[in-house]
Amino acid sequence: MDDLLLTLAVPAVVLASGVYAVCDCRRKRRNPPPPYSRRAALTSAREVLSRAEAVVGAAYDVLGELYTDPATPYPAEDAPVVTGRRAAGRDRGPPRPAPARRR
């Protein structure tokens, strides 16, 4: 009988600890601890903003060559001009569905 109780106690302890961990995580997510003070919250917000600006600045330094200079004329002289009109020709209507493939 003692072996049976010991065998059933191990899964019960594992299950109980799992339920406790899930409930504890949900409680912490729903009720986060308040910041220590308003000044600490503002300081951390400024720090996050400065980090974000540093990330964006570093990304622009690396990828800045991909962007065109705003002083260049648009469109460039060697670029083809695209208009919104369709080319002259007959109106074909909606496209037909593709034929079904045979296997």
KESE-994653 format. One record per residue: chain; residue in three letters; x, y, z of N, C-alpha, C in turn. Coordinates in nm, 3 decimals, decimal comma, always signed. Each point is the difference from the previous one (the first is absolute). Layout:
BEGIN
mimar:tidren:n_c1:n_c2:n_c3:ca_c1:ca_c2:ca_c3:c_c1:c_c2:c_c3
A:ALA:X:Y:Z:X:Y:Z:X:Y:Z
...
REM end
This chain:
BEGIN
mimar:tidren:n_c1:n_c2:n_c3:ca_c1:ca_c2:ca_c3:c_c1:c_c2:c_c3
A:MET:+0,082:-0,119:+0,000:-0,082:+0,119:+0,000:+0,087:+0,126:+0,000
A:ASP:+0,113:-0,007:+0,070:+0,088:+0,116:+0,006:+0,059:+0,030:-0,136
A:ASP:+0,032:-0,102:-0,077:+0,055:+0,021:-0,133:-0,102:+0,064:-0,092
A:LEU:-0,126:-0,037:+0,016:-0,105:+0,057:-0,085:-0,019:+0,148:+0,030
A:LEU:+0,000:+0,037:+0,127:-0,013:+0,141:+0,037:+0,119:+0,081:-0,049
A:LEU:+0,119:-0,055:+0,011:+0,119:+0,069:-0,047:-0,004:+0,015:-0,151
A:THR:-0,046:-0,101:-0,071:-0,010:+0,005:-0,145:-0,102:+0,104:-0,044
A:LEU:-0,109:+0,015:+0,070:-0,102:+0,099:-0,034:+0,037:+0,140:+0,048
A:ALA:+0,087:+0,012:+0,097:+0,037:+0,130:+0,054:+0,088:+0,078:-0,097
A:VAL:+0,086:-0,069:-0,072:+0,092:+0,068:-0,091:-0,076:+0,073:-0,111
A:PRO:-0,091:-0,065:-0,073:-0,075:+0,075:-0,102:-0,088:+0,110:+0,061
A:ALA:-0,050:-0,023:+0,121:-0,083:+0,103:+0,063:+0,083:+0,124:+0,032
A:VAL:+0,122:-0,018:+0,046:+0,088:+0,112:+0,031:+0,039:+0,074:-0,129
A:VAL:+0,029:-0,075:-0,106:+0,036:+0,063:-0,127:-0,118:+0,079:-0,055
A:LEU:-0,119:-0,057:+0,006:-0,120:+0,069:-0,048:-0,028:+0,125:+0,083
A:ALA:+0,012:-0,011:+0,131:-0,027:+0,115:+0,086:+0,102:+0,111:-0,024
A:SER:+0,126:-0,035:-0,019:+0,100:+0,105:-0,024:-0,022:+0,065:-0,136
A:GLY:-0,045:-0,076:-0,100:-0,031:+0,058:-0,130:-0,117:+0,095:+0,008
A:VAL:-0,103:-0,038:+0,073:-0,117:+0,087:+0,016:+0,040:+0,127:+0,075
A:TYR:+0,084:-0,013:+0,100:+0,046:+0,117:+0,075:+0,080:+0,094:-0,091
A:ALA:+0,088:-0,056:-0,083:+0,082:+0,083:-0,088:-0,087:+0,075:-0,101
A:VAL:-0,101:-0,067:-0,055:-0,089:+0,066:-0,097:-0,078:+0,111:+0,067
A:CYS:-0,054:-0,026:+0,117:-0,077:+0,103:+0,070:+0,088:+0,118:+0,041
A:ASP:+0,122:-0,028:+0,043:+0,092:+0,107:+0,039:+0,036:+0,088:-0,119
A:CYS:+0,024:-0,061:-0,115:+0,032:+0,079:-0,120:-0,118:+0,086:-0,042
A:ARG:-0,120:-0,055:+0,005:-0,118:+0,079:-0,038:-0,021:+0,115:+0,098
A:ARG:+0,024:-0,024:+0,129:-0,018:+0,106:+0,098:+0,102:+0,111:-0,022
A:LYS:+0,124:-0,036:-0,032:+0,102:+0,101:-0,022:-0,028:+0,080:-0,127
A:ARG:-0,056:-0,064:-0,102:-0,033:+0,073:-0,122:-0,115:+0,097:+0,020
A:ARG:-0,098:-0,043:+0,078:-0,117:+0,086:+0,021:+0,029:+0,114:+0,097
A:ASN:+0,085:-0,022:+0,096:+0,031:+0,101:+0,102:+0,150:+0,026:+0,003
A:PRO:+0,052:+0,075:-0,098:+0,144:+0,026:+0,002:+0,035:+0,091:+0,118
A:PRO:+0,122:-0,010:+0,049:+0,037:+0,086:+0,113:+0,007:+0,145:-0,045
A:PRO:-0,045:+0,092:+0,084:+0,002:+0,141:-0,038:+0,144:+0,052:-0,001
A:PRO:+0,025:+0,104:-0,082:+0,135:+0,058:+0,003:+0,025:+0,064:+0,136
A:TYR:+0,126:+0,015:+0,034:+0,034:+0,052:+0,132:-0,049:+0,142:+0,019
A:SER:+0,009:+0,080:-0,105:-0,050:+0,136:+0,010:-0,028:+0,051:-0,141
A:ARG:-0,063:+0,114:-0,005:-0,029:+0,059:-0,131:+0,130:+0,040:-0,070
A:ARG:+0,095:+0,046:+0,077:+0,129:+0,040:-0,058:+0,071:-0,121:-0,061
A:ALA:-0,006:-0,115:+0,068:+0,062:-0,121:-0,054:-0,067:-0,043:-0,129
A:ALA:-0,133:+0,013:-0,007:-0,072:-0,036:-0,122:+0,039:+0,092:-0,115
A:LEU:+0,010:+0,130:+0,026:+0,039:+0,094:-0,105:+0,144:-0,023:-0,046
A:THR:+0,087:-0,032:+0,095:+0,139:-0,027:-0,035:+0,011:-0,125:-0,087
A:SER:-0,074:-0,104:+0,036:+0,006:-0,122:-0,081:-0,062:+0,023:-0,138
A:ALA:-0,104:+0,082:-0,008:-0,060:+0,031:-0,131:+0,100:+0,076:-0,088
A:ARG:+0,071:+0,095:+0,059:+0,102:+0,073:-0,077:+0,113:-0,093:-0,045
A:GLU:+0,037:-0,093:+0,086:+0,106:-0,095:-0,034:-0,043:-0,091:-0,115
A:VAL:-0,124:-0,047:+0,003:-0,051:-0,083:-0,108:-0,004:+0,080:-0,130
A:LEU:-0,042:+0,125:+0,006:-0,005:+0,084:-0,119:+0,139:+0,024:-0,057
A:SER:+0,096:+0,024:+0,087:+0,137:+0,023:-0,050:+0,059:-0,127:-0,061
A:ARG:-0,033:-0,117:+0,057:+0,047:-0,125:-0,060:-0,063:-0,022:-0,137
A:ALA:-0,129:+0,030:-0,012:-0,067:-0,016:-0,129:+0,059:+0,095:-0,104
A:GLU:+0,028:+0,123:+0,040:+0,063:+0,094:-0,092:+0,138:-0,048:-0,043
A:ALA:+0,074:-0,060:+0,091:+0,133:-0,052:-0,033:-0,010:-0,115:-0,099
A:VAL:-0,100:-0,087:+0,017:-0,018:-0,112:-0,092:-0,037:+0,050:-0,138
A:VAL:-0,093:+0,096:-0,007:-0,041:+0,054:-0,129:+0,116:+0,074:-0,065
A:GLY:+0,076:+0,076:+0,077:+0,115:+0,071:-0,055:+0,106:-0,095:-0,055
A:ALA:+0,026:-0,109:+0,072:+0,098:-0,098:-0,048:-0,049:-0,069:-0,126
A:ALA:-0,129:-0,030:-0,006:-0,055:-0,064:-0,120:+0,007:+0,095:-0,118
A:TYR:-0,026:+0,127:+0,021:+0,009:+0,096:-0,110:+0,143:+0,018:-0,046
A:ASP:+0,095:-0,004:+0,094:+0,140:+0,011:-0,039:+0,042:-0,117:-0,088
A:VAL:-0,050:-0,119:+0,033:+0,036:-0,119:-0,078:-0,074:-0,003:-0,133
A:LEU:-0,129:+0,031:+0,001:-0,083:-0,013:-0,120:-0,028:+0,132:-0,070
A:GLY:+0,064:+0,107:+0,041:-0,027:+0,131:-0,056:+0,030:+0,011:-0,149
A:GLU:+0,093:-0,081:-0,048:+0,035:+0,006:-0,142:-0,113:-0,049:-0,089
A:LEU:-0,093:-0,078:+0,056:-0,110:-0,052:-0,080:-0,105:+0,106:-0,032
A:TYR:-0,005:+0,104:+0,079:-0,098:+0,106:-0,021:+0,056:+0,105:-0,096
A:THR:-0,087:+0,055:-0,083:+0,045:+0,102:-0,096:+0,011:+0,135:+0,070
A:ASP:+0,083:+0,084:-0,056:+0,018:+0,134:+0,051:-0,122:+0,083:-0,038
A:PRO:-0,063:+0,071:+0,092:-0,119:+0,078:-0,034:+0,028:+0,112:-0,099
A:ALA:+0,126:+0,039:-0,019:+0,032:+0,108:-0,093:+0,002:-0,047:-0,145
A:THR:+0,001:-0,133:-0,025:+0,002:-0,048:-0,138:-0,139:+0,016:-0,061
A:PRO:-0,004:+0,031:-0,131:-0,132:+0,014:-0,064:-0,071:-0,133:-0,008
A:TYR:-0,132:+0,006:+0,005:-0,081:-0,123:-0,007:-0,086:+0,006:-0,121
A:PRO:-0,006:-0,095:-0,086:+0,087:-0,116:-0,011:+0,133:+0,038:-0,061
A:ALA:+0,097:-0,086:+0,015:+0,133:+0,025:-0,055:-0,008:+0,003:-0,152
A:GLU:+0,100:+0,062:-0,064:-0,003:+0,018:-0,145:+0,001:-0,133:-0,075
A:ASP:+0,070:-0,100:+0,049:+0,010:-0,125:-0,073:-0,111:-0,100:+0,034
A:ALA:-0,090:+0,035:+0,091:-0,108:-0,090:+0,037:-0,115:+0,012:-0,099
A:PRO:-0,062:-0,111:-0,037:-0,113:+0,006:-0,092:-0,122:+0,062:+0,069
A:VAL:-0,082:+0,068:-0,077:-0,119:+0,064:+0,054:-0,117:-0,097:-0,013
A:VAL:-0,071:-0,021:+0,107:-0,113:-0,093:+0,000:-0,126:+0,083:+0,017
A:THR:-0,097:-0,024:-0,087:-0,129:+0,069:+0,012:-0,103:-0,097:+0,051
A:GLY:-0,111:+0,052:+0,045:-0,106:-0,084:+0,052:-0,089:-0,060:-0,107
A:ARG:+0,014:+0,042:-0,126:-0,086:-0,053:-0,106:+0,051:-0,134:-0,048
A:ARG:-0,096:-0,082:-0,049:+0,038:-0,127:-0,059:+0,043:+0,022:-0,143
A:ALA:+0,076:-0,093:-0,051:+0,046:+0,009:-0,138:-0,120:-0,017:-0,094
A:ALA:+0,014:+0,056:-0,121:-0,107:-0,011:-0,099:-0,018:-0,146:-0,040
A:GLY:-0,122:-0,042:-0,016:-0,030:-0,138:-0,038:-0,142:-0,032:+0,039
A:ARG:-0,040:-0,121:-0,029:-0,138:-0,036:+0,031:-0,013:-0,030:+0,149
A:ASP:-0,118:+0,022:+0,050:-0,029:-0,028:+0,140:-0,033:-0,148:+0,012
A:ARG:+0,074:-0,070:+0,076:-0,017:-0,144:+0,009:-0,099:-0,041:+0,108
A:GLY:-0,034:+0,085:+0,091:-0,092:-0,035:+0,107:+0,072:-0,074:+0,111
A:PRO:-0,078:-0,063:+0,087:+0,064:-0,070:+0,112:+0,077:-0,122:-0,048
A:PRO:+0,106:-0,037:+0,070:+0,078:-0,116:-0,042:-0,077:-0,129:+0,020
A:ARG:+0,024:-0,096:-0,088:-0,067:-0,130:+0,011:+0,074:-0,086:+0,101
A:PRO:-0,072:-0,087:+0,069:+0,069:-0,089:+0,095:+0,088:-0,099:-0,074
A:ALA:+0,106:-0,040:+0,065:+0,092:-0,096:-0,059:-0,066:-0,137:-0,007
A:PRO:+0,032:-0,079:-0,103:-0,059:-0,134:-0,007:+0,051:-0,088:+0,113
A:ALA:-0,084:-0,092:+0,042:+0,037:-0,089:+0,111:+0,107:-0,099:-0,045
A:ARG:+0,092:-0,030:+0,088:+0,106:-0,095:-0,033:-0,050:-0,143:+0,020
A:ARG:+0,045:-0,086:-0,085:-0,031:-0,142:+0,016:+0,119:-0,068:+0,066
A:ARG:-0,031:-0,088:+0,086:+0,108:-0,071:+0,072:+0,025:-0,133:-0,058
REM end
